[in-house]
C-alpha cells in the first residue's frame, strides 16, 4: 500500500507542477484543490495559496522546468500525507491525474521539424529543449 501511495503521489505531484503556467492550469488547480477538501476548509485554503505561490514562482522563473522540479517534492509529500490519512482519495487522485494529462496532451501543439543536411554539413536540432555542442579541436591542431 505504501508503494502505491508513493507512486500515485509522485504522479500527482508531477502532473500538478507540469500544469503550472500552461493553458490548462486553472482547471488542473481547481481539481487538485478539491482533493484536499477532506482536510477541511483550512487545508483547502492553504493548498490553494501554496499552488498560487508556486505558479507565480514558475511564471517568474528563467528556467521554468527547474522551478517546476523544485516544487515537485513538496507536492509529492503533501499528496502522500493526504493519501495516508484518506486512502479513499486514491481513486479520485488517479482520475484527476489521468484527466489532467489527457487535457494537457490535447492542448499541446503538434510539432513538425524537417531537418536536412547535405554535403559536408552537420545539423544540431531540438524541439522543446536545449542543444549544447562542444566542438573538439581537429587532431594535430595545437592552436
C-alpha positions as CSV (number, residue, x, y, z in Angstrom):
1,X,0.0,0.0,0.0
2,X,2.8,2.4,0.8
3,X,4.4,1.8,-2.6
4,X,1.1,2.6,-4.3
5,X,0.7,5.8,-2.3
6,X,4.3,6.9,-3.2
7,X,3.8,6.2,-6.9
8,X,0.5,7.9,-7.1
9,X,1.7,10.9,-5.0
10,X,4.7,11.2,-7.4
11,X,2.4,11.1,-10.4
12,X,0.1,13.7,-8.9
13,X,3.0,16.0,-8.0
14,X,4.5,15.8,-11.5
15,X,1.1,16.5,-13.0
16,X,0.3,19.5,-10.9
17,X,3.6,21.2,-11.3
18,X,3.6,20.3,-15.0
19,X,0.3,22.1,-15.4
20,X,1.6,25.3,-13.8
21,X,1.9,28.2,-16.3
22,X,0.0,26.4,-19.0
23,X,-3.4,27.0,-20.6
24,X,-4.9,24.2,-18.5
25,X,-3.7,25.5,-15.2
26,X,-7.0,26.8,-13.8
27,X,-8.9,23.6,-14.4
28,X,-6.0,21.5,-13.1
29,X,-5.7,23.7,-10.0
30,X,-9.4,23.5,-9.2
31,X,-9.5,19.7,-9.4
32,X,-6.3,19.4,-7.4
33,X,-7.6,21.7,-4.6
34,X,-10.8,19.6,-4.5
35,X,-8.7,16.6,-3.4
36,X,-7.8,18.4,-0.2
37,X,-11.4,19.1,0.9
38,X,-11.1,16.1,3.2
39,X,-8.9,18.2,5.5
40,X,-11.5,20.9,5.8
41,X,-11.7,24.5,4.5
42,X,-8.5,25.5,6.2
43,X,-6.4,22.9,4.4
44,X,-8.1,23.7,1.0
45,X,-7.3,27.4,1.5
46,X,-3.7,26.6,2.4
47,X,-3.3,24.3,-0.6
48,X,-4.8,27.0,-2.9
49,X,-2.4,29.6,-1.5
50,X,0.6,27.3,-2.0
51,X,-0.4,26.5,-5.5
52,X,-0.9,30.2,-6.3
53,X,2.6,30.9,-4.9
54,X,4.1,28.0,-6.8
55,X,2.5,29.0,-10.1
56,X,3.8,32.6,-9.6
57,X,7.3,31.2,-9.0
58,X,7.1,29.2,-12.2
59,X,5.9,32.2,-14.1
60,X,8.7,34.4,-13.0
61,X,11.4,31.7,-13.4
62,X,14.1,32.0,-16.0
63,X,14.2,28.2,-16.1
64,X,10.6,27.1,-15.9
65,X,11.5,23.3,-15.8
66,X,13.9,23.9,-12.9
67,X,11.2,25.8,-11.0
68,X,8.7,23.1,-11.5
69,X,11.1,20.4,-10.4
70,X,11.9,22.3,-7.2
71,X,8.2,22.3,-6.3
72,X,7.6,18.6,-7.0
73,X,8.9,17.2,-3.7
74,X,6.6,19.5,-1.8
75,X,3.5,18.2,-3.6
76,X,4.7,14.6,-3.5
77,X,4.9,14.9,0.3
78,X,1.6,16.7,0.6
79,X,-0.2,14.1,-1.6
80,X,1.4,11.2,0.2
81,X,0.2,12.5,3.5
82,X,-3.3,13.1,2.2
83,X,-3.4,9.5,0.8
84,X,-2.2,8.0,4.1
85,X,-4.9,9.8,6.1
86,X,-7.6,9.3,3.4
87,X,-6.8,6.2,1.3
88,X,-10.3,6.6,-0.3
89,X,-8.8,9.6,-2.2
90,X,-6.6,7.3,-4.3
91,X,-9.3,6.8,-6.9
92,X,-10.1,10.5,-7.2
93,X,-6.4,11.4,-7.5
94,X,-5.9,8.7,-10.1
95,X,-8.8,10.1,-12.1
96,X,-7.6,13.7,-11.7
97,X,-4.1,12.7,-13.0
98,X,-5.5,10.9,-16.0
99,X,-7.9,13.7,-16.9
100,X,-5.2,16.4,-16.4
101,X,-2.7,14.6,-18.5
102,X,-5.2,14.0,-21.3
103,X,-6.2,17.6,-21.3
104,X,-2.6,18.8,-21.4
105,X,-1.8,16.4,-24.3
106,X,-4.7,17.8,-26.3
107,X,-3.6,21.3,-25.6
108,X,0.0,20.9,-26.8
109,X,0.5,21.9,-30.4
110,X,1.8,19.4,-32.8
111,X,5.4,20.0,-33.7
112,X,6.9,19.1,-37.1
113,X,10.5,19.5,-37.7
114,X,12.2,18.9,-41.0
115,X,15.9,18.8,-40.9
116,X,18.2,18.1,-43.8
117,X,22.0,18.0,-44.0
118,X,23.9,17.9,-47.3
119,X,27.5,17.5,-48.4
120,X,29.9,18.3,-45.5
121,X,27.3,19.8,-43.2
122,X,26.1,19.0,-39.7
123,X,22.7,19.6,-38.1
124,X,22.0,20.0,-34.4
125,X,18.3,20.2,-33.8
126,X,16.0,20.0,-30.8
127,X,12.3,20.6,-30.0
128,X,11.4,21.9,-26.6
129,X,14.8,21.8,-25.1
130,X,18.5,22.8,-25.5
131,X,21.4,21.7,-27.6
132,X,24.9,22.3,-26.3
133,X,27.6,21.4,-28.7
134,X,31.2,21.4,-27.6
135,X,33.5,21.3,-30.6
136,X,36.7,19.4,-30.3
137,X,39.8,20.8,-31.9
138,X,40.8,18.8,-35.0
139,X,43.6,16.3,-34.4
140,X,47.0,17.9,-34.8
141,X,45.7,21.4,-34.2
142,X,47.8,22.8,-31.3
143,X,46.4,26.4,-31.5
